[in-house]
């Protein structure tokens, strides 16, 4: 296939994508005008639905279900277009403003692509991103102001640490981080043994230090914990099902009896 043919096919594919996006915009206009439910929606009423759709996309990604990823991306795309439509009605912004704004930001924050900045690798790209982002904000803005207040605590800890690292506030060696984990565990253990009112604070410190260590190991703590949640659910359901098939009631079983089924579940998955 010649270069001309390749470029022609790429142009056709691009046009198909643009046509699909235009189709969604047209449908959104029609729904906003004619559908009683869509006409009533505001940014505030859509907010919790958007959060739900985001978590559904997250589930599909963790399950590696690409068909569901595609479906959930479509639902999320609908919400983004919906917010832009409402912004247009308020004379505040439209979808073109949204897309141009993010394009401009991507160009500004990738000077190693669109300017003459040189980077050594991924970590320097991330560090530059945070530094540029800080310069774009208001004067005296905190590095951490870009972390949404409504994020779940575990995800927030990840983002806080990423942003601090972006300006150079970070441990130098992995072993230093693990030493901190052990130190925090000992402090928590000390307070827990005496039932101190500092237990909650110390437990939070343990979790924060573990998140930090996971970052050094390139582990996403949120994903790791969710995988463990799913693993526990699967094994516990096996315990329930297998014991019921044996004519036993889980409510009346001893812990030792339940452990037998649990260990069997561990062997299976």
VMD Tcl script that draws the C-alpha trace (Angstrom):
set ca {
  {0.00 0.00 0.00}
  {1.41 3.39 -0.98}
  {1.81 6.35 1.37}
  {-0.98 8.14 -0.52}
  {-3.38 5.23 0.05}
  {-2.47 5.06 3.74}
  {-3.07 8.78 4.21}
  {-6.37 8.53 2.31}
  {-7.57 5.69 4.57}
  {-6.46 7.57 7.67}
  {-8.43 10.60 6.49}
  {-11.54 8.45 5.97}
  {-11.18 6.97 9.47}
  {-10.77 10.43 10.97}
  {-13.89 11.64 9.17}
  {-15.85 8.66 10.52}
  {-14.83 9.63 14.06}
  {-15.80 13.25 13.50}
  {-19.13 12.17 12.01}
  {-19.85 9.98 15.05}
  {-19.08 12.88 17.40}
  {-21.28 15.23 15.37}
  {-24.08 12.63 15.54}
  {-23.85 12.63 19.34}
  {-24.00 16.44 19.45}
  {-27.11 16.44 17.24}
  {-28.83 13.80 19.37}
  {-27.97 15.77 22.51}
  {-29.58 18.89 21.03}
  {-32.73 16.92 20.18}
  {-32.98 15.29 23.59}
  {-32.48 18.58 25.38}
  {-35.30 20.09 23.34}
  {-37.82 17.23 23.25}
  {-37.26 14.79 26.14}
  {-38.94 15.72 29.47}
  {-36.19 14.05 31.54}
  {-33.26 15.49 29.59}
  {-34.82 18.97 29.60}
  {-34.93 18.95 33.42}
  {-31.32 18.01 34.05}
  {-28.78 20.45 35.48}
  {-25.07 20.11 36.21}
  {-26.02 19.45 39.83}
  {-28.47 16.64 39.02}
  {-26.01 15.00 36.63}
  {-23.10 15.12 39.07}
  {-23.85 11.96 41.07}
  {-24.73 10.08 37.87}
  {-21.37 11.03 36.37}
  {-19.57 9.72 39.44}
  {-21.51 6.45 39.13}
  {-20.61 6.13 35.45}
  {-16.94 6.72 36.27}
  {-16.95 3.90 38.80}
  {-18.69 1.61 36.30}
  {-15.92 2.37 33.81}
  {-13.35 1.63 36.52}
  {-14.99 -1.76 37.18}
  {-14.90 -2.64 33.47}
  {-11.21 -1.72 33.27}
  {-10.32 -3.81 36.32}
  {-12.24 -6.76 34.85}
  {-10.46 -6.26 31.51}
  {-13.86 -6.34 29.81}
  {-13.17 -4.27 26.70}
  {-16.75 -4.43 25.44}
  {-17.95 -2.92 28.71}
  {-15.11 -0.38 28.65}
  {-16.41 0.75 25.25}
  {-19.98 0.96 26.57}
  {-19.04 2.86 29.71}
  {-16.85 5.28 27.75}
  {-19.90 6.05 25.63}
  {-21.97 6.77 28.75}
  {-19.25 9.01 30.13}
  {-18.86 10.79 26.79}
  {-22.59 11.49 26.84}
  {-22.21 13.20 30.21}
  {-19.34 15.37 28.98}
  {-21.41 16.48 26.00}
  {-24.41 17.05 28.32}
  {-22.43 19.38 30.60}
  {-21.13 21.26 27.56}
  {-24.68 21.65 26.23}
  {-25.82 23.12 29.55}
  {-22.79 25.44 29.54}
  {-23.76 26.59 26.05}
  {-27.32 27.30 27.18}
  {-25.95 29.42 30.00}
  {-23.76 31.32 27.51}
  {-20.69 30.25 29.52}
  {-18.93 27.76 27.21}
  {-19.67 25.20 24.53}
  {-18.08 21.92 23.43}
  {-15.63 23.75 21.16}
  {-14.39 25.79 24.13}
  {-13.97 22.61 26.16}
  {-12.01 20.78 23.47}
  {-9.84 23.75 22.49}
  {-9.03 24.41 26.15}
  {-7.78 20.87 26.70}
  {-5.84 20.91 23.41}
  {-4.11 24.15 24.40}
  {-3.29 22.69 27.82}
  {-1.82 19.53 26.33}
  {0.42 21.57 24.05}
  {1.58 23.83 26.93}
  {2.30 20.89 29.21}
  {4.21 18.86 26.62}
  {7.06 21.24 25.78}
  {9.23 18.20 24.98}
  {6.87 17.60 22.03}
  {5.74 21.10 21.02}
  {8.81 23.11 22.06}
  {12.52 22.52 22.57}
  {12.49 21.06 26.10}
  {14.40 17.81 26.52}
  {13.41 15.11 29.00}
  {15.13 11.95 30.18}
  {11.98 9.90 30.58}
  {8.51 9.46 32.06}
  {9.31 10.78 35.54}
  {10.69 14.06 34.22}
  {7.60 14.47 32.02}
  {5.39 14.14 35.12}
  {7.56 16.54 37.10}
  {7.45 19.14 34.30}
  {3.66 18.75 34.08}
  {3.23 19.64 37.75}
  {5.65 22.59 37.54}
  {3.90 24.02 34.47}
  {0.51 23.48 36.08}
  {1.65 25.39 39.16}
  {2.85 28.33 37.05}
  {-0.50 28.46 35.23}
  {-2.43 28.93 38.45}
  {-2.92 32.00 40.57}
  {0.04 33.46 42.41}
  {0.74 31.85 45.80}
  {-1.37 28.83 44.84}
  {-0.49 25.70 46.79}
  {0.94 22.74 44.91}
  {-1.83 20.63 46.48}
  {-4.79 22.83 45.48}
  {-5.29 20.77 42.34}
  {-6.32 17.72 44.40}
  {-10.15 17.56 44.46}
  {-11.56 17.70 47.99}
  {-14.26 15.13 47.20}
  {-11.85 12.39 46.11}
  {-11.99 9.16 48.15}
  {-9.27 9.28 50.81}
  {-7.10 6.56 49.28}
  {-7.11 8.14 45.82}
  {-6.52 11.55 47.39}
  {-3.41 10.24 49.19}
  {-2.02 9.03 45.84}
  {-2.59 12.39 44.18}
  {-1.16 14.36 47.13}
  {2.03 12.34 47.02}
  {2.30 12.60 43.23}
  {2.01 16.37 43.39}
  {4.54 16.70 46.20}
  {6.94 14.53 44.23}
  {6.43 16.76 41.17}
  {8.20 19.63 42.96}
  {10.93 17.45 44.44}
  {9.46 16.71 47.90}
  {10.06 12.96 48.02}
  {12.18 10.20 49.47}
  {15.42 9.38 47.69}
  {15.55 5.62 48.25}
  {12.91 2.89 48.39}
  {14.28 1.43 51.64}
  {13.76 4.79 53.37}
  {10.05 4.60 52.57}
  {9.72 1.08 53.95}
  {11.58 2.14 57.10}
  {8.91 4.83 57.48}
  {6.17 2.22 57.05}
  {7.67 0.11 59.85}
  {8.06 3.20 62.05}
  {4.39 4.15 61.56}
  {3.23 0.58 62.26}
  {5.14 0.55 65.55}
  {3.64 3.92 66.54}
  {0.15 2.64 65.73}
  {0.75 -0.62 67.61}
  {1.87 1.33 70.69}
  {-1.28 3.47 70.73}
  {-3.55 0.49 69.94}
  {-2.19 -1.55 72.84}
  {-3.23 1.11 75.35}
  {-6.46 2.06 73.54}
  {-5.28 5.64 73.03}
  {-7.43 8.28 71.34}
  {-4.49 8.69 68.93}
  {-5.14 5.28 67.34}
  {-7.12 6.69 64.41}
  {-4.47 9.29 63.61}
  {-1.69 6.70 63.77}
  {-3.66 4.26 61.61}
  {-4.07 7.01 59.02}
  {-0.30 7.53 59.10}
  {0.22 3.80 58.46}
  {-2.09 3.89 55.43}
  {-0.46 7.04 54.06}
  {3.02 5.53 54.39}
  {1.87 2.31 52.69}
  {0.46 4.35 49.80}
  {3.83 6.06 49.54}
  {5.70 2.75 49.46}
  {3.29 1.37 46.85}
  {4.07 4.40 44.67}
  {7.78 3.56 44.81}
  {6.95 0.00 43.73}
  {4.79 1.28 40.82}
  {1.69 -0.25 42.45}
  {-1.62 1.60 42.36}
  {-2.99 1.13 45.91}
  {-6.60 1.70 44.84}
  {-6.38 -1.01 42.18}
  {-4.54 -3.36 44.53}
  {-7.15 -2.98 47.27}
  {-10.04 -3.39 44.83}
  {-8.51 -6.62 43.51}
  {-8.25 -7.88 47.08}
  {-11.88 -6.88 47.70}
  {-13.00 -8.87 44.67}
  {-10.85 -11.84 45.71}
  {-12.37 -11.82 49.20}
  {-15.90 -11.63 47.80}
  {-15.26 -14.55 45.45}
  {-13.80 -16.73 48.19}
  {-16.51 -15.84 50.70}
  {-19.24 -16.66 48.18}
  {-17.57 -20.04 47.65}
  {-17.64 -20.57 51.43}
  {-21.37 -19.78 51.46}
  {-22.23 -21.94 48.45}
  {-20.07 -24.96 49.30}
  {-21.17 -25.11 52.93}
  {-24.82 -24.85 51.89}
  {-24.35 -27.73 49.43}
  {-23.00 -29.77 52.35}
  {-26.16 -29.01 54.31}
  {-24.50 -26.58 56.69}
  {-25.67 -23.14 57.80}
  {-22.91 -20.55 57.78}
  {-24.52 -18.77 60.73}
  {-24.14 -21.91 62.86}
  {-20.63 -22.95 61.75}
  {-17.55 -22.47 63.90}
  {-14.63 -20.38 62.67}
  {-12.58 -23.57 62.31}
  {-15.24 -25.07 60.02}
  {-15.42 -21.93 57.93}
  {-11.62 -21.89 57.63}
  {-11.73 -25.32 55.94}
  {-13.95 -23.95 53.17}
  {-11.93 -20.73 53.01}
  {-8.69 -22.63 52.49}
  {-10.36 -24.69 49.76}
  {-11.46 -21.46 48.08}
  {-7.85 -20.20 48.20}
  {-6.70 -23.36 46.44}
  {-9.26 -22.81 43.68}
  {-8.51 -19.12 43.07}
}
mol new
graphics top color blue
foreach p $ca { graphics top sphere $p radius 0.5 }
foreach p [lrange $ca 0 end-1] q [lrange $ca 1 end] { graphics top cylinder $p $q radius 0.2 }
display resetview
